[in-house]
Each structure stands twice: as structure tokens, then as C-alpha cells.
């Protein structure tokens, strides 16, 4: 992805995103991306025989690909405030003393845990690309990316991994969290915000 000088141009120009249309990321120069979120496989919990089988299957999967893939690992610090707020709401509605004690104890445990440790979450993505030298019909682009995504999903399924395609809002939220991490925690994107952002980007392209 092309990044421009941060002191020039709009954010859309700096990141190189033209639009997100029908769950497809549209970049400059007729480049298109489809993003799959995947589960993981913990090799350390597998036996040596299972590990060898998984590695061999992964090698076959890579050799069978007809195009490049980008693997993205997104690590973020978990915000526990909203989780603790949900516990407080449960406490207000809970009449049983035993359950209230359990909730109090759990909330105390979580607060103690986050006071001495950073709790991290990791999300894993596979980015599938399609590049066209000429203007291409949007349906053809979506079909080509869909075929590649199906091949990747079936290959990952043989490894015991599940995957799903990110929709337009999830794609924008992903980039929003990259470039505005504090704002993304306080003001998550909504469908309405996504439409406004898309409209603003398209106006800049005119």
C-alpha cells in the first residue's frame, strides 16, 4: 500500500485508498483487495506427528497458490473499561447475594489483572489482491477476488482454520483503528459514518 508524505494531501491520499465498495478495498492504479479474517492453529499443542502434517499441508497450500498473499497480524491492547461497566450493570440488576458476591469478586480479579498486566488481543488477516492493467467491470473484479478467496478458505480449512470475509464497515474500522487508535476506541465507526466517509473520499476523486 502506497503511503504519501503525511504533511501533504488528505488522509485518503496518504493511505492510498480510493474507496471501499461491496466489501472490496479499492486502491490506486486499479488495484483491489479482499480481506479475510482467520482463526489460528497452535502448533505447540499438537503432537510431533500432527505438527509435521500441518507443516506439509501448509507447504502444499502455499505451492498451490496462483498469486501473492499478504498476512497481517493485528495486535491491540484490550480495553477493559466497557467490560467492567457491563459487570457493574449486572450488579445493579442482580438481587441474589451469592451472585452479587461472585460478580464483585470477578470484577476485583479483572481490575487487579489489568493493573499489573497489559492484556493483548490478536487478530489475523489474509489479504487477497487483484490488479488490473485496464478498467475492469466491478462484477468481474468481485468474481475474481471471490474465486481466489474460495481457494484460500479451502486451503486454510485443511489446516483446521476458519476464515470469513470482512465487510465494508469492518474494513474501514480496521484502517480507522490503524491511523486513529485513540479515536477508534472512543468513537467506533457506524454505518452512517462509513457512508459519510465514502462520500467524502469519492468527492476528492472527482
Backbone as a chain_set.jsonl record, in Angstrom:
{"seq": "XXXXXXXXXXXXXXXXXXXXXXXXXXXXXXXXXXXXXXXXXXXXXXXXXXXXXXXXXXXXXXXXXXXXXXXXXXXXXXXXXXXXXXXXXXXXXXXXXXXXXXXXXXXXXXXXXXXXXXXXXXXXXXXXXXXXXXXXXXXXXXXXXXXXXXXXXXXXXXXXXXXXXXXXXXXXXXXXXXXXXXXXXXXXXXXXXXXXXXXXXXXXXX", "coords": {"N": [[0.839, -1.186, 0.0], [0.564, 2.199, -0.86], [2.043, 4.931, 0.709], [1.865, 8.384, 1.231], [3.603, 11.507, 1.773], [3.076, 12.649, 5.037], [2.502, 15.266, 5.484], [1.293, 16.312, 3.344], [-1.6, 16.447, 1.217], [-4.74, 14.629, 1.543], [-6.013, 12.387, 4.13], [-6.995, 10.106, 2.903], [-5.578, 10.12, 0.49], [-2.972, 9.845, 1.456], [-2.977, 7.268, 2.541], [-3.666, 5.826, 0.327], [-6.097, 4.775, -0.4], [-8.923, 4.544, -2.415], [-11.644, 3.903, -2.276], [-14.154, 1.914, -0.562], [-15.974, -0.61, -1.71], [-18.767, -2.635, -1.917], [-17.663, -4.511, -0.1], [-15.073, -4.668, -0.98], [-11.789, -3.503, -1.106], [-10.672, -0.663, -2.668], [-7.893, 0.449, -4.326], [-5.345, 2.769, -5.498], [-4.482, 3.004, -9.045], [-5.956, 0.903, -10.196], [-5.972, -1.3, -8.414], [-7.07, -3.889, -6.286], [-8.422, -5.206, -3.23], [-9.302, -7.937, -1.166], [-10.271, -8.883, 2.054], [-9.688, -11.344, 4.42], [-10.577, -12.519, 7.585], [-8.986, -14.666, 9.849], [-8.929, -17.708, 11.801], [-6.659, -19.35, 14.097], [-3.966, -21.781, 14.393], [-2.56, -23.59, 16.963], [0.507, -24.726, 17.1], [2.087, -25.67, 19.16], [0.474, -27.085, 20.834], [0.037, -29.406, 19.547], [0.858, -32.795, 18.661], [4.07, -34.176, 17.676], [3.826, -35.578, 15.283], [1.417, -34.548, 14.332], [2.171, -31.879, 14.026], [4.076, -32.076, 11.946], [2.396, -32.927, 9.904], [0.689, -30.729, 9.611], [2.52, -28.738, 8.809], [3.391, -29.812, 6.363], [0.972, -29.744, 4.978], [0.511, -27.014, 4.932], [2.664, -26.177, 3.37], [1.986, -27.369, 0.925], [-0.339, -25.932, 0.449], [0.665, -23.297, 0.079], [2.268, -23.708, -2.188], [0.307, -24.234, -4.012], [-0.954, -21.879, -4.571], [-1.954, -19.296, -6.826], [-1.2, -16.719, -6.883], [0.059, -13.774, -5.096], [-0.103, -13.441, -1.484], [-0.962, -11.472, 1.347], [-0.169, -11.547, 4.724], [-1.496, -10.456, 7.681], [-0.995, -9.487, 10.98], [-2.681, -8.289, 13.654], [-2.191, -6.621, 16.537], [-3.572, -5.561, 19.519], [-4.159, -3.58, 22.439], [-6.324, -4.652, 24.92], [-9.276, -3.034, 25.827], [-10.578, -2.719, 28.914], [-12.507, -1.261, 30.172], [-15.179, -0.999, 29.188], [-16.007, -3.611, 29.541], [-15.906, -3.88, 32.316], [-17.825, -1.996, 32.951], [-20.09, -3.296, 32.008], [-20.232, -5.38, 33.837], [-20.794, -3.919, 36.147], [-23.359, -3.013, 35.526], [-24.701, -5.435, 35.518], [-24.491, -5.994, 38.216], [-26.142, -4.074, 39.367], [-28.617, -5.006, 38.62], [-28.796, -7.446, 39.772], [-30.233, -9.48, 42.207], [-29.725, -11.615, 43.851], [-27.757, -12.441, 46.583], [-25.548, -14.241, 46.548], [-24.804, -14.391, 43.833], [-24.206, -11.715, 43.438], [-21.944, -11.442, 45.049], [-20.199, -13.101, 43.67], [-19.938, -11.7, 41.248], [-18.809, -9.315, 42.182], [-16.372, -10.316, 43.114], [-15.296, -11.244, 40.718], [-15.075, -8.887, 39.213], [-13.206, -7.541, 40.785], [-11.028, -9.233, 40.447], [-10.499, -8.919, 37.675], [-9.867, -6.18, 37.586], [-7.553, -6.17, 39.157], [-5.943, -7.75, 37.552], [-5.616, -6.253, 35.161], [-4.288, -4.108, 36.186], [-1.658, -4.768, 36.567], [-0.852, -6.045, 34.309], [-0.632, -5.906, 30.752], [-3.249, -6.573, 28.689], [-3.529, -8.244, 25.759], [-4.973, -8.483, 22.52], [-5.117, -10.464, 19.571], [-5.577, -10.345, 16.143], [-5.944, -11.998, 13.042], [-5.29, -11.745, 9.615], [-5.801, -12.371, 6.128], [-4.835, -11.015, 3.134], [-6.076, -10.666, -0.019], [-5.219, -10.082, -3.359], [-6.047, -8.307, -6.369], [-5.076, -7.133, -9.416], [-5.468, -4.903, -12.08], [-4.649, -4.049, -15.385], [-6.151, -2.531, -17.019], [-9.304, -0.765, -17.189], [-11.793, -2.437, -15.445], [-14.774, -4.389, -15.258], [-16.806, -4.022, -12.383], [-18.188, -6.265, -11.348], [-16.763, -8.38, -12.455], [-14.316, -8.057, -11.193], [-15.041, -8.524, -8.524], [-15.846, -11.163, -8.785], [-13.437, -12.466, -9.537], [-11.822, -11.985, -7.264], [-13.408, -13.285, -5.406], [-13.221, -15.968, -6.255], [-10.505, -16.482, -5.784], [-10.495, -16.075, -3.021], [-12.073, -18.198, -2.209], [-10.458, -20.388, -2.841], [-8.332, -19.929, -1.078], [-9.696, -20.06, 1.392], [-10.529, -22.74, 1.432], [-8.057, -23.992, 1.428], [-7.015, -23.134, 3.897], [-8.889, -24.296, 5.55], [-8.177, -26.945, 5.438], [-6.085, -26.897, 7.112], [-7.273, -26.693, 9.48], [-8.274, -24.227, 10.063], [-10.529, -21.476, 10.291], [-12.176, -19.021, 8.283], [-13.394, -15.768, 7.367], [-14.904, -13.283, 5.294], [-14.194, -9.823, 5.554], [-16.582, -7.215, 5.907], [-17.61, -4.077, 4.353], [-17.793, -2.064, 6.354], [-16.273, -3.195, 8.402], [-13.765, -3.285, 7.195], [-13.172, -0.545, 6.904], [-13.202, 0.134, 9.594], [-10.966, -1.277, 10.431], [-8.804, 0.081, 9.183], [-9.292, 2.55, 10.275], [-8.735, 2.086, 12.973], [-6.01, 1.64, 12.759], [-4.885, 4.145, 11.996], [-6.101, 6.009, 13.591], [-5.977, 5.327, 16.464], [-6.729, 6.083, 19.148], [-9.091, 7.577, 18.779], [-10.673, 5.616, 17.587], [-11.247, 3.921, 19.683], [-12.829, 5.482, 21.341], [-14.829, 6.472, 19.686], [-16.279, 4.411, 17.833], [-16.677, 3.382, 14.404], [-19.751, 3.821, 12.641], [-22.497, 2.654, 10.611], [-23.58, 4.909, 9.388], [-21.471, 6.759, 9.631], [-19.619, 5.473, 8.026], [-20.807, 5.714, 5.493], [-20.679, 8.481, 5.177], [-17.897, 8.898, 5.157], [-17.215, 7.475, 2.863], [-18.552, 8.964, 0.934], [-17.157, 11.402, 1.153], [-14.583, 10.643, 0.343], [-15.061, 9.903, -2.319], [-15.786, 12.347, -3.398], [-13.382, 13.707, -3.328], [-12.055, 12.386, -5.293], [-13.212, 13.197, -7.622]], "CA": [[0.0, 0.0, 0.0], [1.389, 3.381, -1.009], [1.855, 5.999, 1.681], [2.437, 9.651, 0.812], [4.091, 12.378, 2.849], [1.977, 12.943, 5.956], [2.233, 16.7, 5.54], [0.633, 16.744, 2.12], [-2.734, 15.663, 0.782], [-5.711, 14.164, 2.526], [-5.712, 11.074, 4.715], [-7.285, 9.089, 1.889], [-4.469, 10.112, -0.454], [-1.792, 9.329, 2.142], [-3.098, 5.826, 2.701], [-3.78, 5.239, -0.998], [-7.407, 4.152, -0.567], [-9.889, 5.323, -3.18], [-12.999, 3.628, -1.79], [-14.498, 0.543, -0.184], [-17.222, -0.835, -2.436], [-19.233, -4.03, -1.885], [-16.723, -5.302, 0.704], [-13.802, -4.722, -1.687], [-10.954, -2.327, -0.917], [-10.229, -0.145, -3.959], [-6.69, 1.261, -4.194], [-4.952, 3.485, -6.71], [-3.927, 2.253, -10.185], [-6.773, -0.29, -10.465], [-5.613, -2.391, -7.518], [-8.218, -4.226, -5.452], [-8.077, -6.129, -2.163], [-10.332, -8.591, -0.366], [-9.627, -9.198, 3.33], [-10.262, -12.436, 5.192], [-10.125, -12.703, 8.969], [-8.805, -16.103, 10.027], [-8.587, -18.251, 13.107], [-5.257, -19.78, 14.142], [-3.65, -23.14, 14.849], [-1.457, -23.565, 17.929], [1.339, -25.91, 16.86], [2.675, -26.159, 20.411], [-0.461, -28.01, 21.478], [-0.067, -30.581, 18.695], [1.945, -33.771, 18.75], [5.085, -34.009, 16.629], [3.254, -36.099, 14.033], [0.429, -33.564, 13.875], [2.902, -30.696, 13.568], [4.643, -32.375, 10.625], [1.295, -32.985, 8.938], [0.226, -29.356, 9.384], [3.551, -28.039, 8.031], [3.329, -30.335, 4.992], [-0.263, -29.234, 4.366], [0.717, -25.583, 4.685], [3.568, -26.075, 2.231], [1.186, -27.671, -0.268], [-1.249, -24.792, 0.266], [1.429, -22.19, -0.497], [2.691, -24.071, -3.543], [-0.857, -24.28, -4.89], [-1.495, -20.543, -4.81], [-1.625, -18.734, -8.137], [-0.939, -15.294, -6.727], [0.608, -13.421, -3.778], [-0.974, -13.18, -0.342], [-0.383, -10.716, 2.45], [-0.638, -11.987, 6.034], [-1.46, -9.333, 8.612], [-1.282, -9.789, 12.393], [-3.053, -7.037, 14.31], [-2.125, -6.747, 17.996], [-4.127, -4.382, 20.175], [-4.389, -3.69, 23.874], [-7.747, -4.796, 25.215], [-9.853, -2.029, 26.709], [-11.432, -3.441, 29.859], [-13.478, -0.361, 30.801], [-16.551, -1.351, 28.79], [-16.299, -4.909, 30.147], [-16.191, -3.627, 33.728], [-19.121, -1.301, 33.001], [-21.131, -4.314, 31.835], [-20.344, -6.087, 35.127], [-21.483, -3.01, 37.07], [-24.787, -3.036, 35.177], [-25.223, -6.706, 36.024], [-24.583, -5.899, 39.677], [-27.308, -3.264, 39.712], [-29.842, -5.767, 38.356], [-28.736, -8.754, 40.432], [-30.821, -9.466, 43.545], [-29.235, -12.741, 44.64], [-26.486, -12.105, 47.249], [-24.461, -15.132, 46.129], [-24.37, -13.966, 42.503], [-23.586, -10.4, 43.582], [-20.6, -11.673, 45.591], [-19.38, -13.651, 42.588], [-19.661, -10.614, 40.303], [-17.86, -8.421, 42.851], [-15.075, -10.977, 43.11], [-14.788, -11.304, 39.343], [-14.675, -7.525, 38.852], [-11.973, -7.256, 41.517], [-9.97, -10.013, 39.797], [-10.182, -8.286, 36.392], [-9.179, -4.913, 37.869], [-6.197, -6.495, 39.596], [-5.201, -8.3, 36.42], [-5.226, -5.209, 34.207], [-3.431, -3.118, 36.842], [-0.255, -5.213, 36.524], [-0.566, -6.681, 33.023], [-1.284, -5.445, 29.534], [-3.97, -7.668, 28.056], [-3.473, -8.004, 24.322], [-5.742, -9.34, 21.618], [-4.501, -10.573, 18.252], [-6.431, -10.721, 15.025], [-5.141, -12.444, 11.909], [-5.963, -11.47, 8.353], [-5.157, -12.686, 4.854], [-5.243, -10.017, 2.143], [-6.02, -11.217, -1.377], [-5.137, -8.949, -4.272], [-6.339, -8.417, -7.802], [-4.605, -5.929, -10.088], [-5.881, -4.862, -13.477], [-3.943, -3.036, -16.18], [-7.176, -1.721, -17.697], [-10.565, -0.613, -16.438], [-12.472, -3.725, -15.409], [-16.13, -4.382, -14.727], [-16.798, -4.32, -10.943], [-18.639, -7.634, -11.09], [-15.656, -9.28, -12.799], [-13.33, -7.917, -10.115], [-15.583, -9.217, -7.354], [-15.836, -12.597, -9.073], [-12.056, -12.946, -9.485], [-11.407, -12.0, -5.865], [-14.179, -14.323, -4.73], [-12.648, -17.263, -6.607], [-9.252, -16.616, -5.044], [-10.829, -16.204, -1.596], [-12.59, -19.553, -2.007], [-9.289, -21.275, -2.848], [-7.614, -19.699, 0.183], [-10.511, -20.555, 2.505], [-10.489, -24.204, 1.428], [-6.713, -24.381, 1.841], [-6.895, -22.919, 5.337], [-9.757, -25.264, 6.222], [-7.417, -28.196, 5.567], [-5.185, -26.706, 8.25], [-8.097, -26.566, 10.673], [-8.51, -22.8, 10.305], [-11.751, -20.901, 9.731], [-11.99, -17.637, 7.859], [-14.572, -15.069, 6.867], [-14.561, -12.035, 4.619], [-14.604, -8.586, 6.207], [-17.474, -6.37, 5.117], [-17.104, -2.72, 4.118], [-17.639, -1.347, 7.624], [-15.156, -3.799, 9.131], [-12.527, -2.849, 6.528], [-12.934, 0.84, 7.295], [-12.858, 0.122, 11.019], [-9.604, -1.771, 10.547], [-7.9, 1.179, 8.868], [-9.573, 3.599, 11.259], [-8.001, 1.75, 14.199], [-4.583, 1.797, 12.474], [-4.438, 5.522, 11.86], [-6.703, 6.816, 14.661], [-6.221, 4.335, 17.516], [-7.457, 6.629, 20.296], [-10.449, 7.926, 18.35], [-11.426, 4.401, 17.283], [-11.715, 3.349, 20.942], [-13.852, 6.342, 21.917], [-15.923, 6.664, 18.743], [-16.242, 3.4, 16.773], [-17.414, 3.736, 13.195], [-21.099, 3.314, 12.452], [-22.881, 2.587, 9.193], [-23.761, 6.281, 8.917], [-20.146, 7.344, 9.476], [-18.998, 4.84, 6.874], [-21.358, 6.32, 4.278], [-20.144, 9.838, 5.071], [-16.502, 8.792, 4.751], [-17.182, 7.041, 1.47], [-18.962, 10.118, 0.113], [-16.073, 12.376, 1.168], [-13.488, 10.124, -0.485], [-15.443, 9.948, -3.727], [-15.768, 13.749, -3.818], [-11.99, 14.082, -3.561], [-11.573, 11.75, -6.52], [-13.834, 13.855, -8.775]], "C": [[0.874, 1.236, 0.0], [1.025, 4.414, 0.041], [2.544, 7.248, 1.175], [2.944, 10.409, 2.028], [2.925, 12.792, 3.731], [1.62, 14.421, 5.999], [1.508, 17.186, 4.301], [-0.541, 15.836, 1.798], [-3.636, 15.25, 1.917], [-5.294, 12.813, 3.085], [-5.938, 9.966, 3.701], [-6.146, 8.98, 0.885], [-3.216, 9.523, 0.179], [-1.824, 7.816, 2.238], [-3.197, 5.132, 1.345], [-5.092, 4.534, -1.245], [-8.323, 5.078, -1.372], [-11.302, 5.139, -2.626], [-13.06, 2.202, -1.257], [-15.887, 0.292, -0.744], [-17.568, -2.323, -2.402], [-18.21, -4.955, -1.229], [-15.366, -5.483, 0.029], [-13.062, -3.408, -1.466], [-10.381, -1.908, -2.271], [-9.053, 0.793, -3.732], [-6.414, 2.007, -5.498], [-4.512, 2.51, -7.794], [-4.637, 0.929, -10.427], [-6.293, -1.512, -9.688], [-6.766, -2.611, -6.54], [-7.798, -5.275, -4.426], [-9.343, -6.66, -1.49], [-9.64, -9.086, 0.897], [-10.406, -10.29, 4.059], [-9.703, -12.399, 6.609], [-10.07, -14.195, 9.24], [-8.632, -16.461, 11.498], [-7.137, -18.746, 13.042], [-5.163, -21.255, 14.538], [-2.449, -23.041, 15.779], [-0.645, -24.853, 17.78], [1.871, -26.51, 18.153], [1.77, -27.152, 21.124], [-0.636, -29.306, 20.684], [1.098, -31.538, 18.958], [2.926, -33.551, 17.605], [4.562, -34.492, 15.282], [2.254, -35.102, 13.453], [1.106, -32.301, 13.353], [3.474, -30.908, 12.176], [3.555, -32.375, 9.556], [0.796, -31.58, 8.599], [1.224, -28.587, 8.522], [3.532, -28.495, 6.58], [2.1, -29.804, 4.261], [-0.129, -27.757, 4.033], [1.643, -25.359, 3.488], [2.819, -26.339, 0.928], [0.231, -26.535, -0.59], [-0.526, -23.625, -0.402], [1.843, -22.484, -1.929], [1.528, -24.067, -4.53], [-1.459, -22.926, -5.204], [-1.058, -20.025, -6.175], [-1.37, -17.231, -8.077], [-0.426, -15.001, -5.325], [-0.487, -13.227, -2.733], [-0.219, -12.305, 0.653], [-1.007, -11.229, 3.742], [-0.432, -10.844, 7.016], [-1.837, -9.813, 10.004], [-1.504, -8.462, 13.105], [-3.095, -7.262, 15.813], [-2.604, -5.451, 18.633], [-4.273, -4.646, 21.669], [-5.891, -3.693, 24.142], [-8.185, -3.708, 26.183], [-10.874, -2.706, 27.631], [-12.522, -2.562, 30.46], [-14.915, -0.754, 30.475], [-16.967, -2.683, 29.399], [-16.665, -4.737, 31.617], [-17.515, -2.889, 33.894], [-20.271, -2.288, 32.865], [-21.329, -5.11, 33.125], [-21.091, -5.221, 36.136], [-22.989, -2.983, 36.794], [-25.439, -4.319, 35.669], [-25.413, -6.646, 37.535], [-25.822, -5.122, 40.102], [-28.607, -4.051, 39.576], [-29.89, -7.099, 39.108], [-29.232, -8.654, 41.875], [-30.267, -10.558, 44.452], [-27.88, -12.405, 45.259], [-25.306, -12.956, 46.772], [-23.904, -14.706, 44.771], [-23.676, -12.604, 42.566], [-22.146, -10.541, 44.101], [-19.667, -12.199, 44.498], [-18.988, -12.562, 41.589], [-18.661, -9.629, 40.89], [-16.45, -9.019, 42.813], [-14.453, -11.027, 41.728], [-14.302, -9.928, 38.896], [-13.354, -7.156, 39.535], [-10.789, -7.981, 40.877], [-9.528, -9.351, 38.491], [-9.42, -6.982, 36.613], [-7.74, -5.154, 38.326], [-5.333, -6.997, 38.458], [-4.718, -7.198, 35.488], [-4.342, -4.148, 34.845], [-1.953, -3.495, 36.753], [0.124, -5.842, 35.182], [-1.276, -5.95, 31.896], [-1.944, -6.642, 28.871], [-4.084, -7.358, 26.573], [-4.391, -8.977, 23.588], [-5.047, -9.341, 20.266], [-5.535, -11.038, 17.24], [-5.552, -11.006, 13.814], [-5.944, -12.296, 10.623], [-5.117, -11.963, 7.179], [-5.73, -11.724, 3.822], [-5.011, -10.592, 0.75], [-6.077, -10.055, -2.362], [-5.554, -9.324, -5.688], [-5.961, -7.084, -8.428], [-4.972, -6.006, -11.561], [-5.163, -3.737, -14.2], [-4.913, -2.102, -16.884], [-8.418, -1.642, -16.821], [-11.37, -1.896, -16.567], [-13.844, -3.581, -14.783], [-16.115, -4.782, -13.25], [-17.231, -5.745, -10.615], [-17.543, -8.644, -11.402], [-14.583, -9.245, -11.711], [-13.784, -8.706, -8.892], [-15.556, -10.728, -7.55], [-14.426, -13.168, -8.964], [-11.546, -13.027, -8.048], [-12.137, -13.091, -5.089], [-13.643, -15.717, -5.011], [-11.349, -17.508, -5.847], [-9.513, -16.816, -3.549], [-11.335, -17.609, -1.285], [-11.446, -20.571, -1.959], [-8.533, -21.161, -1.525], [-8.388, -20.29, 1.357], [-10.473, -22.08, 2.581], [-9.113, -24.708, 1.857], [-6.51, -24.226, 3.338], [-7.754, -23.901, 6.126], [-9.042, -26.599, 6.391], [-6.401, -28.126, 6.706], [-5.949, -26.61, 9.57], [-8.405, -25.132, 11.034], [-9.805, -22.366, 9.625], [-11.46, -19.468, 9.274], [-13.311, -17.07, 7.35], [-14.134, -13.752, 6.244], [-15.043, -10.842, 5.425], [-15.556, -7.823, 5.3], [-16.92, -4.947, 5.058], [-16.853, -1.969, 5.42], [-16.455, -1.886, 8.415], [-13.816, -3.41, 8.517], [-12.189, -1.425, 6.939], [-12.558, 0.938, 8.764], [-11.42, -0.336, 11.242], [-8.598, -0.653, 10.277], [-8.069, 2.346, 9.837], [-8.781, 3.341, 12.535], [-6.495, 1.851, 13.994], [-4.141, 3.242, 12.625], [-5.059, 6.471, 12.886], [-6.999, 5.913, 15.858], [-7.011, 4.863, 18.711], [-8.895, 6.942, 19.934], [-11.291, 6.677, 18.105], [-11.956, 3.736, 18.548], [-12.881, 4.149, 21.519], [-15.07, 6.481, 21.021], [-15.833, 5.653, 17.605], [-17.076, 3.84, 15.575], [-18.795, 3.106, 13.195], [-21.378, 3.237, 10.96], [-23.019, 3.996, 8.612], [-22.409, 6.949, 8.693], [-19.429, 6.769, 8.267], [-19.497, 5.46, 5.577], [-20.819, 7.733, 4.082], [-18.69, 9.83, 4.615], [-16.39, 8.413, 3.286], [-17.544, 8.192, 0.544], [-17.842, 11.144, 0.023], [-14.915, 11.937, 0.278], [-13.82, 10.235, -1.968], [-15.436, 11.372, -4.248], [-14.346, 14.208, -4.136], [-11.449, 13.51, -4.857], [-12.12, 12.441, -7.761], [-12.972, 15.01, -9.258]], "O": [[1.827, 1.321, 0.775], [-0.148, 4.733, 0.239], [3.692, 7.185, 0.735], [2.735, 9.995, 3.168], [1.894, 13.238, 3.228], [0.556, 14.791, 6.494], [1.144, 18.359, 4.218], [-0.507, 14.633, 2.057], [-3.345, 15.485, 3.089], [-4.361, 12.178, 2.595], [-5.174, 9.003, 3.639], [-5.784, 7.878, 0.472], [-2.477, 8.786, -0.474], [-0.805, 7.156, 2.036], [-2.844, 3.958, 1.231], [-5.206, 3.766, -2.201], [-8.474, 6.254, -1.041], [-12.063, 6.1, -2.521], [-12.153, 1.398, -1.468], [-16.862, 0.905, -0.309], [-16.766, -3.166, -2.805], [-17.924, -6.041, -1.734], [-14.592, -6.356, 0.423], [-13.636, -2.33, -1.618], [-9.698, -2.686, -2.937], [-9.179, 1.804, -3.04], [-7.159, 1.886, -6.471], [-4.209, 1.349, -7.518], [-4.008, -0.055, -10.817], [-6.215, -2.616, -10.229], [-7.359, -1.659, -6.033], [-6.942, -6.119, -4.694], [-10.313, -5.932, -1.278], [-8.546, -9.647, 0.826], [-11.611, -10.176, 4.283], [-8.495, -12.263, 6.804], [-11.005, -14.919, 8.899], [-8.243, -15.632, 12.321], [-6.47, -18.569, 12.023], [-6.14, -21.877, 14.954], [-1.426, -22.462, 15.41], [-1.04, -25.916, 18.257], [2.082, -27.719, 18.238], [2.237, -27.964, 21.923], [-1.373, -30.198, 21.103], [2.169, -31.136, 19.413], [2.63, -32.813, 16.665], [4.832, -33.873, 14.253], [2.24, -34.843, 12.25], [0.67, -31.721, 12.359], [3.375, -30.029, 11.32], [3.763, -31.888, 8.445], [0.515, -31.278, 7.439], [0.827, -27.866, 7.608], [3.643, -27.677, 5.667], [2.168, -29.457, 3.082], [-0.593, -27.3, 2.989], [1.42, -24.45, 2.689], [2.996, -25.619, -0.054], [0.012, -26.21, -1.757], [-1.047, -23.03, -1.345], [1.776, -21.606, -2.789], [1.729, -23.915, -5.734], [-2.378, -22.829, -6.017], [0.06, -20.281, -6.623], [-1.33, -16.558, -9.107], [-0.467, -15.871, -4.456], [-1.63, -12.896, -3.051], [1.002, -12.392, 0.778], [-2.229, -11.335, 3.847], [0.676, -10.328, 7.16], [-2.865, -10.464, 10.191], [-0.612, -7.614, 13.147], [-3.938, -8.009, 16.309], [-2.098, -4.373, 18.321], [-4.482, -5.779, 22.101], [-6.627, -2.839, 23.647], [-7.558, -3.487, 27.219], [-11.903, -3.202, 27.174], [-13.38, -3.063, 31.186], [-15.764, -0.835, 31.363], [-18.135, -2.875, 29.737], [-17.606, -5.359, 32.11], [-18.244, -3.122, 34.858], [-21.303, -2.143, 33.52], [-22.454, -5.472, 33.468], [-21.923, -5.721, 36.892], [-23.794, -2.935, 37.724], [-26.564, -4.312, 36.167], [-26.383, -7.186, 38.067], [-26.474, -5.474, 41.086], [-29.572, -3.814, 40.303], [-30.904, -7.795, 39.081], [-28.726, -7.856, 42.664], [-30.33, -10.445, 45.677], [-26.936, -12.11, 44.525], [-24.196, -12.448, 46.611], [-22.689, -14.663, 44.576], [-22.7, -12.357, 41.858], [-21.245, -9.839, 43.643], [-18.506, -11.801, 44.409], [-17.843, -12.508, 41.138], [-17.767, -9.156, 40.189], [-15.473, -8.329, 42.523], [-13.242, -10.873, 41.573], [-13.247, -9.811, 38.274], [-12.49, -6.528, 38.924], [-9.693, -7.431, 40.773], [-8.332, -9.233, 38.226], [-8.444, -6.704, 35.916], [-6.824, -4.432, 37.931], [-4.138, -6.71, 38.4], [-3.56, -7.194, 35.069], [-3.709, -3.365, 34.136], [-1.087, -2.625, 36.854], [1.295, -6.138, 34.946], [-2.383, -5.441, 32.069], [-1.273, -7.616, 28.53], [-4.66, -6.344, 26.178], [-4.555, -10.131, 23.985], [-4.457, -8.339, 19.862], [-6.267, -12.001, 17.466], [-4.543, -10.336, 13.593], [-7.115, -12.669, 10.552], [-3.887, -11.967, 7.235], [-6.945, -11.625, 3.653], [-3.891, -10.956, 0.392], [-6.896, -9.148, -2.21], [-5.432, -10.466, -6.13], [-6.461, -6.034, -8.024], [-4.808, -7.042, -12.204], [-5.077, -2.615, -13.7], [-4.537, -1.005, -17.299], [-8.55, -2.37, -15.837], [-11.602, -2.383, -17.674], [-14.053, -2.756, -13.894], [-15.48, -5.775, -12.892], [-16.69, -6.361, -9.696], [-17.402, -9.647, -10.702], [-14.014, -10.277, -11.355], [-13.01, -9.459, -8.301], [-15.281, -11.481, -6.616], [-14.231, -14.229, -8.371], [-10.917, -14.011, -7.659], [-11.554, -13.742, -4.221], [-13.608, -16.56, -4.115], [-11.117, -18.601, -5.331], [-8.846, -17.616, -2.893], [-11.054, -18.148, -0.215], [-11.46, -21.496, -1.147], [-8.144, -22.167, -0.93], [-7.804, -20.946, 2.22], [-10.395, -22.647, 3.671], [-9.001, -25.715, 2.555], [-5.903, -25.084, 3.979], [-7.397, -24.293, 7.236], [-9.271, -27.307, 7.371], [-5.923, -29.148, 7.198], [-5.353, -26.466, 10.637], [-8.759, -24.838, 12.176], [-10.134, -22.825, 8.531], [-10.591, -18.796, 9.83], [-14.216, -17.807, 6.959], [-13.113, -13.182, 6.628], [-16.168, -10.84, 5.926], [-15.372, -7.783, 4.083], [-15.88, -4.654, 5.649], [-15.822, -1.314, 5.575], [-15.716, -1.118, 9.031], [-12.836, -3.224, 9.239], [-11.045, -1.131, 7.285], [-11.695, 1.732, 9.138], [-10.738, 0.16, 12.138], [-7.655, -0.461, 11.045], [-7.107, 3.037, 10.172], [-8.219, 4.269, 13.116], [-5.765, 2.118, 14.949], [-3.151, 3.533, 13.296], [-4.604, 7.605, 13.037], [-8.161, 5.751, 16.229], [-7.876, 4.16, 19.235], [-9.815, 6.617, 20.684], [-12.49, 6.675, 18.384], [-12.987, 3.065, 18.511], [-13.804, 3.584, 22.107], [-16.198, 6.593, 21.501], [-15.36, 5.992, 16.52], [-18.053, 4.575, 15.718], [-18.984, 1.994, 13.688], [-20.581, 3.704, 10.146], [-22.619, 4.244, 7.474], [-22.213, 7.629, 7.686], [-18.715, 7.484, 7.563], [-18.711, 5.707, 4.662], [-20.535, 8.141, 2.955], [-18.29, 10.65, 3.789], [-15.567, 8.964, 2.555], [-16.923, 8.377, -0.503], [-17.594, 11.7, -1.047], [-14.337, 12.745, -0.449], [-12.971, 10.613, -2.775], [-15.118, 11.598, -5.416], [-14.118, 14.98, -5.068], [-10.519, 14.054, -5.453], [-11.557, 12.292, -8.846], [-13.33, 15.687, -10.222]]}, "num_chains": 1, "name": "protein.A"}
